[in-house]
Amino acid sequence: MPPRYTYWTILIDNKPTAFRARERDELVPTFVQLRRTNPDTVMKWFARGRLWDSPEQATWAARHLHGPAERRSRDWRPGGSHKDPRLQFKAKRRPRSAGRAKRRKP
């Protein structure tokens, strides 16, 4: 069984089939047989959830088409005021009063 996320696959009328293989050479005989009955048969590389013409095209796109990742601070939260919703449940520390500290020291 080829890896789940990167493989060659055969498409008939732009619809996927169950024919998959890691190496293109393994699918060529099947591809030739299918091409006899349906001229709209193509072989594509599947990677990262998309179909590509070749593995080289997929690797090129992975390097060049994605922009830099958005930088977010640690306080970023989706929606609203972008505050951590758990903060309201954390115990709040009160500053120690001067009188309380004096009572402890004899």
N, C-alpha and C positions, 0 to 999 in steps of 0.2 A: 504494500500500500504506500503510495507517495505521501510526502508530508501534506498536511492539511492546507497549508496556506500558500504554497508556491508549487505550481505544476503546469504542465501543458494540458490543454483540453481541446476537444473538438466541438465546434458550434455548427449546427445545421439550421439554416434560416435565422441566424442570430439568436438561437435558443441553445442553452447548454445541454450537453449529453452526459452520459455516465463514463465516457471514455476519457481517462486521465492518466498521466504518467509523468514521472520526474524527468525523463529523457525524451526528447523529441523523436529519436529514432525508434522508440518502442511503439509510437502511435502511427508512424508513416504507413505501414501496410493497411491498417484499419482506415486511415484517412483516404487512401487511394480507392479502397473498395466503396466507401461511402460516397466518394466524389463521382463514381460511375452513375449512381442513381439520383444524386442531388448535386447539381453544379454549384449551389450556394452553400458549400461546406468550407469552413475555414478552421485553421488551427491557431489558437491564441495562448499566450502565457498569462496565467492568473497569479497575481501577487498583490498583497495589501488591499484586498477587496475589489480590485479592478482588473479588467482584461487589457493586456498589452500585446503588441505585435512581437516583441522579443524580450528576453530577460534584461538585455542591455538597455532597452528603452525604459523599463521599470526602474532600474538602478539609477539611470540618469535623472529621471523625474524625481526620485527620492532625494537626490542631492540638490537639484536646482529649482524645483517648483515650489517648495515650501519656504515661506519667509521665516524670519527669526521668531522664536516663540515669544508670546506676550509675557512680559515680566510683571509679576504680581507680588505684593508684599505679603507678609505672614498674616496680616489682619484682613486680607481680602476675603469676602464671602459673597456668594451670589445673591443679588437682589437687596433692596433696602439700603440700610445704612452701612453695610459692610462691616458690622461688628460681630464678634464671636457671640453667638446666642448662649453659650455656656457660662459666660462671665457673670450673669445675674445669679447663678446658683453657687458660685464659689464664695467661700466665707471671706468677708471683708475684715481686714486687720485694722484695728483701731490703734492709734498711737498711744503709747503708755503715758499715763499722766504722771506728773512729777510727784504728786502726793502718794500715789500708790508705790512708786519706787522707793520713797523715803521710809514707808512703813516696813518694808522688807529688811532694810539695813538696820541692825541694832546699834 
